[in-house]
Amino acid sequence: MIHSHAHSHTYSKYNVLAQPTQPMNIADSVLNRLAGLSIQQQWIFFTAECPRPNHAQFSASNVRCQKIIQLKSSNSQSELEIVIKAIQSGNASAVVASNQIDSINQSLLQNLAQSHGCEVFFVEGRANQYH
């Protein structure tokens, strides 16, 4: 006989790390770099086009999860525009965006980030994930 128990979870819409996730397809070298950047005072922003950050995956790499914020998607701005604003805000030690941004704009964003004491990383976006 199989017993099924329904579990009801209440998740804060603000704490994306409390919501169910799948591990991201993200290089260990990027995770190690994010771990170092998460020690800084600023935030690590993930665009809405990235998979939701996975708490267990980041914790295992010593990334301070309380420094991670996933930005909401915008109806009026592209991912590129959102990344530019996040970098220019001065509040980010890193911005993680999807690799849907073309290579020319990726180079421009990396230069912009460098001039603002920030780093930008590009990961496989939600559209490319198969679960």
Summary of the structure (lengths in Angstrom):
residues: 131
radius of gyration: 15.8
end to end distance: 29.7
largest distance: 63.0
contacts: 352
relative contact order: 0.19
helix: 37%
strand: 15%
